[in-house]
């Protein structure tokens, strides 16, 4: 048996473990939710700037709400990234568990 076939079989064993299924589900839910939030945050800004005057008012000194909202895109992106990294670190345990379960299935 060649190494690519062996790697494929190993991957299939890992993919079928309950731990990997849980990891995959949690990751998908987070990524879809974060993507929807990110796009909504961005496109609400575009909509408000293009079709309303809500962001025209002065916020702080010479800065309008449009500047504040636009600049808020940067911390929002960093915050989402930090949340993702924190969750991904927790998911590492599920990945390790999936490898362990797959190794047990191979032996059994």
N, C-alpha and C positions, 0 to 999 in steps of 0.2 A: 504494500500500500504506500503510495507516495505521500509526502508531507502535506500537500495542499488538501488531499482527501481526508487525512487525519485531522487537520486543523478544522475542516468543515464539520466533521462529525463532532469534534469537541465543542465547536460553537453551537451546534444544534442542541447538544446536551445542556449547555449553559442556558441557552435561550428558552428551553422548556421547563426550567426550574421555577418553582413558585416565587422564590426570592427575586429572580430576574423579571418575572411577570409583574411583580409589585413595583420594582424599580422602574420598569418601562412605563407603567401606568402613572406613577407619581411624577415622573419626568415629563411625560406628555401633558398632564393636567397643568403643571406649573408653566411649561413653555407656551402652551396655548393661552393661558390666562395672562401671562406676562406680555405676550405679543399683542393681545387685544388691548390691554391697558396702555402699552407703549404707543400703539397706533392711534388709539382714542385720544390720549394726551396730546399727541402731535397734531392730529387733524382737527381737534377742537380749536387749537391755537390758529391753524390756518383758516378755519371757518370764521372764527371771531375776528381775525384781522382783515379778512377779505369782505365779509358781508355785514359786519356790525361796527359800531363805534365804541363798544364796551371797553376796548383796550386803549382808547385814545386819552383817557384821563391821566392826570399826573399822579404818580405813586409816591416817589421820593425825589425831592429836588426836581431836576430837569427830566428824570426818567419817567416814562409812561408805563402803564401796565403791560403794554406790548413788550417792552424791554424785559420787564420782570418775568413775564410768562416765557418769553423766548430764552432767557438765561436759565430759567428753571428746568429747561430740557436737559441741561448738563448734569445737575445733581440728580434728577430723576433717573437718568441713564446709569449713573454711578451707583445709586441706591439699588436699582434693579439688578445690576451686576453683582453687588455684594450679597444681596438676598440669594441670587442664583448660586454663588460660590458657597455660601453657607449650607444651602440645601444639597448641593452636589457633594459636599464633604460628608453629609449625613447619608447620602445614597451610596457612598463608597462601601459602607458596611453591608448593604444589600448585594452589591456586586461581589464582594468577598464571599458572602454567604452563598450566592449562586455558584461561584467557582467550587466551593466546598461541596455543595449538593451535587454538582455535575461530576466531581471526582468520585464521590460515593457511589453514584449510579454506574460509573465506569467499572468500579471494582466489584459491584454487586451483580 
